[in-house]
Amino acid sequence: MEFIYKTKWVAFLLFILLMIGCQSSNDENSMEELESRIQLRLVDAPGDYLEVNVIINDIRYNRSNDDAGWISFGEPADYPIEVDLTELIAGNDLLLTDEVIPSGEIKQIRLVLGEGNTLVIEDDNGEPFTVPLNTPSAQQSGLKLHLDTFLEPGFTYVYILDWDVNESIVKAGNSGNYNLHPVINLIAQVNSGSISGIVMDDLIPLQDVVVQAYTGNNEYVTSTITNNLGEFLVSGLVEGEYILKIEEIGYEPYESPLTIDVVNGAITDVGTILLTPL
C-alpha cells in the first residue's frame, strides 16, 4: 500500500513539473510570436567623388511622433559605423542593423551622424586629396526617415536605404568647403525589385560606368555604377516597366531596346550590354 502511495506521489510531481515546463515553453513561444526581425541595408547612388567617408554614431527607431520615444538598434559597442559610400555599388551593400525587436508600429528611423566625415576628390592635376565634409548640427542630431509601418509578429522586414551622394553633397560657393545634407530614400525590399547585368566592350568588362534606370514613361528613377567586372545591380525599383540608359565617354549612348519588367522581390537579369566605341 505504501509503495502504491509513493508511486502516485511521484507521478503527481512529474505531472506538475511537466505542466510547468509546458507553460514555460508556451511563454517563450508567446514572446517569440510578439517579436519581429528588421534589417536595414545601405546602398549608394553614384557620385562624382573618389571617396565619401561617413560616420554613423547611432541608428534609432521610434514608435510614435514623440521625440522622447527613440530607441537604439543594437548596443553602444556596435557604433560608430564608418563607411565609404562609393564602395556600395554593383550589388554591394552594408548591413547597418539586423535586430529582433518587439512587434508593432514603427513611425520613424533616425541616423545620427558624427563629425569627421571626409570627401576624397581630384585636384587640378588629377591627384586625389581629402577635404572635410562638414555636417550641420541638425544632421548630427539625427536624420529622420519616415517608415510608418506595422511589424507583424514572426516576420522579417528588410529595408534599403538608398543614399544619393550627388544630391547629398553641396559645395559652398568658391570657398572650397563641402557640406553634407543627406538625401536617403527608404524602400521596403519586399515591395521592390532589381535589375542586374554586365557592361562590356567586346570581351572587356567596363568599370565605373553609370547605369541609369528610367520608367517606361522616360522619367529618371535612380542609377548605379559597374564594378571591376562590369557588373551592376539597380535595386529598390517599384514593380513596373523600366528602361536602362548609359552615356559613357568614348562610346555611343545606349538605351535598352525594350522595356524591362521588374517584379517585387525578384532580380531581372538583362545579361550583357555591349557598348559600341565611337
N, C-alpha and C positions, 0 to 999 in steps of 0.2 A: 504493500500500500504506500509506504514511504517512497519507494522507487518511482511509482506512478506519479506521486505528488511532485517530486523533484523534476521528473521529465516534463510535466505540464508547465512547471515554473520556468524551466529553461526555454521551452517552446514559446512561452509568453514573452520572455525577454528578447528572444530572437525576432519575434514579430514586431515588438516595439522598436528595436534597432533598425529593422527593415523599413518600417514606416518613416522613421526619422531620416534614413538615407534617401528614400524616395522623395520626401519633402524637400531635402537639401538639393537633390538633383533637379526637382521641379523649380525651386527658387533660382538655381543657376541658369536653367533654361529660360526662365521668365526674364532674368536680367539680360541674357543674350538676345532675346526677342525684342528687347526695348532699346537695342543699340544698332547703329548704322556705321558703315565704314565710308570714309571720304578721302579721296586723293586729289591733290592739286598738282598739276604738271605745267611747267613754264616752257613756252616756246617763243621764238623771236621772228618777227618780220624783218627782212634785211634792211641794213642802213649803210651809209657811205663812210664807215669807220672801220679801222683795223681791230680795235677792241672797245668794248663798252663794259667796264667793270663796275658792278653794282653790289652793294652790301645790304642785305635784308636782316634787320635786327630782330624781327618778330613777325609772326603771322597769326592773326586772331579772327575769331568769328563772334557774331552777335545774334542772339535770338529775338531781339527787339530793336527798336529805334532809339533806345536809351543809351547814351554814351557811357553809362556806368556798367553796362552788361557785357563788356568784351572779355573773351576767354581765349587764352593762347592755345594753339595747336602744339602738342609736344611739351618738352621740358626746356628750361633755360639752357641746358647743355647742348641743345640742338641748334643754337644760334651763336654767332651770326652765320648766315649763309652768304658766301661770296661767289659770284657767278660772272663770267664773261658772256654777255648775251649773244655775241656774234658766233659762239660755238653751238648755239641751239638751232641748227639748221638740218635740212635733209632727213627729218625724222628723229633727230636728237632732241631730247627734252630733259628737263631737270625735275625730278620728283621733289617738290617742295615739302609736302607733308603726306603721310599715309597713317591716318588715325581712326580709331574706333571711338565714337562719341555717342552720347545719348540721342536717341531718335527725336524727331520733332522738327519744328520750323526753324529755319535759319534765314535771317534777313540780310546780313551783310558779312563780307570778309574784308579784313584790313591788312595791308602790307605796311609794316613800319620800316622805313628806310634809314640807313645810317649815314654818317659822314665819311669822307674819304673815298667817294666814288671817283673814278677816273675815266678818261677818254684817250685812246691812242689814235692819232691821225698822222698824216704825212705832211712834212714841211715843204717848202718851195723846191727843195732838191730831191723830193721823193723819199726822204728818210723819216722813219717813224719817231714820233716823240709824244710824251704823255702830258696831258693837261688836266687840271682839276675839273670835275663835273659837279658843279655846285648844286646842292639840293636845298630848296627853300624849306624853311622850318615847317610850313604847312604840310609838305610831303613827308618830312621826317616824322611828324606826329602820326601819320598813317594815311595811306591811300585807300579810300573806301571803294569797294566793288559790291554792287547790289546783286544778291543771289535770289532772295525771295522764293524759297522752295521749301518743301516738306520732305524730310528724310524718313522714308518708311523703314520700320524695323527689319533687320536682317539683310538689307540691300547695300550694295556698294555703289557709290557715286563718284565719277571721275570728271573733273573739270579742267579744261585747258585755259591757261592764262596766256593769251597771245599778246606779247609786249611789242608794240610798234615803235622801233627805235627811231626811225626818221621823224615821226611825229612827236617823239618824247624829248628830243634834244633840240634846244633853242640856242642859237648863237646871239650873244648880246651885242649887236651892232658891230663896230670895228674894235671893240675892246679886247677881243681875243678870248673872252670868257664864254663858257658854255654852261647852260642851266638845264637841269633835269626836271621835266614836267611829264611824269609817266602817263602814257596812253596805253591802257591794257584792256583788251576785250576778253570777257569771261564767257566761256562756251561750255555747255554740258556735252561731254563726249558722246553720250547715248543719243543725243539729238543732233549729231553731226556726222559727216563722213570725210573722206580724204581722197586725194588724187596723187598717185606716185608715178615715177617714170625715170628715165635716164636721158640726159642730153649729151650728144656726141657729134664730133666732126669726123665722118667716116668711122674709123675704128678707135679714135682718140676721145676719151671722156673729157668733157669741158667742165672745169671747176669755176665756182663763183659766178655762175650765170643766174641772173634773176628770172624766175618763172612767175608770171603774174596770172591770177585767176580772175576771170570776168563772168558775170551772169550771162545767160543766153540773150539778155537784152543789152549786152555790151556795157554793163555797169561794173566798175572795178570793185573787187571784194577784198583780196589780200594777195600776198606774194611770199615766196621763199627763195632760197638760193641753193645751188647744187654743191655737193661736197667734192672731194678729190677723185671720186669715182664717177662723177657726173650725175649722181643720184639726187632726187628731190622728193619731198613729200609736202603737199599743200594740205594742211589739216584744219579742222574746225569749220568745215563748209556745211551750211544748211542743205538739207536734201533738195535736189533740183538739177538743172542742167547748167553746165559751165563751159567756158572757152579758155584755153591757155594761150598766152601771148609771151613771146620772147623777143627782146631787142638787144642784141649783143654786138659790140663794136667789131667790125670785120666780117659780119655775117648778114645775110638777108633776114629781114624781120620774119618771125614765124608766128602763125596763128593756126590753132587746131582746125582741121577742115570740117569736122563735125562736132556737135556739142557732146559733152561728156556727162553721162548720167552719174550722179552721186547719190548714194543710199545711206541712210543713217546707220552708223555702227559698222560700216564697211569701207575698204580701201579699193578704189578703182585704179587699176594699173593700166596706163596708156602705153607701156612699153618704151621703146627707144625713139627719141626725137632727134632726127638728123638735121643739123643746121648746114646751110649752104654758104660757103665762103663767097665774098664779093669778088 
